[in-house]
C-alpha cells in the first residue's frame, strides 16, 4: 500500500535516531515535508536531516526545542 502525503507537513519529536528517524524517512518517502525535533544536540539533528534529504530528497527541517516547555513548543 502506497500512501501519498504530498502537501502535508509532519512534526516528529525525538527524531534523530531509531524509530523517530525511521518515521521521518517513511514520511519523506511518502511526500510529506517533515519537521524533525530534538531537545538538544543541534549539530546531530542537522546532520541527520542532511543525510535524509541527501538519500530521499524532500524537505526536512531540523528544530531544536524542548516540547515539554510551552514557550519552546
C-alpha positions as CSV (number, residue, x, y, z in Angstrom):
1,X,0.0,0.0,0.0
2,X,1.4,3.4,-1.0
3,X,0.4,6.5,1.0
4,X,0.6,9.9,-0.6
5,X,1.3,12.6,1.9
6,X,2.2,15.3,-0.7
7,X,1.2,18.7,0.5
8,X,1.2,17.6,4.2
9,X,3.6,18.6,7.0
10,X,4.5,16.3,9.8
11,X,6.3,17.0,13.1
12,X,8.3,14.2,14.6
13,X,9.8,14.6,18.1
14,X,12.8,12.5,19.2
15,X,13.6,12.1,15.5
16,X,17.4,11.9,15.3
17,X,17.8,8.1,15.7
18,X,15.9,4.8,16.0
19,X,12.2,4.8,15.5
20,X,12.0,8.6,15.2
21,X,14.5,8.7,12.3
22,X,12.8,5.8,10.6
23,X,9.5,7.6,10.9
24,X,11.0,10.8,9.3
25,X,12.3,8.7,6.4
26,X,8.9,7.0,5.8
27,X,7.1,10.3,5.9
28,X,9.6,11.9,3.4
29,X,9.3,8.9,1.1
30,X,5.5,9.4,1.2
31,X,5.9,13.0,0.1
32,X,5.4,14.9,3.4
33,X,7.5,17.9,4.5
34,X,8.9,17.0,7.9
35,X,10.0,19.0,10.9
36,X,12.5,17.0,12.9
37,X,12.7,17.8,16.6
38,X,15.1,17.1,19.3
39,X,15.5,18.9,22.6
40,X,19.3,19.1,22.4
41,X,22.3,18.4,20.1
42,X,21.6,20.7,17.2
43,X,24.6,19.5,15.3
44,X,23.4,15.9,15.3
45,X,19.9,16.9,14.3
46,X,21.2,19.0,11.3
47,X,23.5,16.1,10.2
48,X,20.7,13.6,10.3
49,X,18.3,15.9,8.4
50,X,21.0,16.4,5.7
51,X,21.6,12.6,5.5
52,X,17.9,12.0,5.0
53,X,17.4,14.7,2.3
54,X,20.5,13.5,0.5
55,X,19.2,10.0,0.4
56,X,15.5,10.5,-0.1
57,X,15.1,14.1,-1.3
58,X,12.2,16.1,0.1
59,X,12.1,18.8,2.7
60,X,13.4,18.1,6.3
61,X,13.6,21.0,8.7
62,X,15.6,20.4,11.9
63,X,14.3,22.3,15.0
64,X,15.9,22.1,18.4
65,X,13.3,22.7,21.1
66,X,12.0,21.1,24.3
67,X,8.4,20.4,23.5
68,X,7.6,19.9,27.2
69,X,8.1,23.6,27.6
70,X,5.2,25.7,26.4
71,X,7.4,28.6,25.3
72,X,9.6,26.3,23.1
73,X,6.7,24.2,21.7
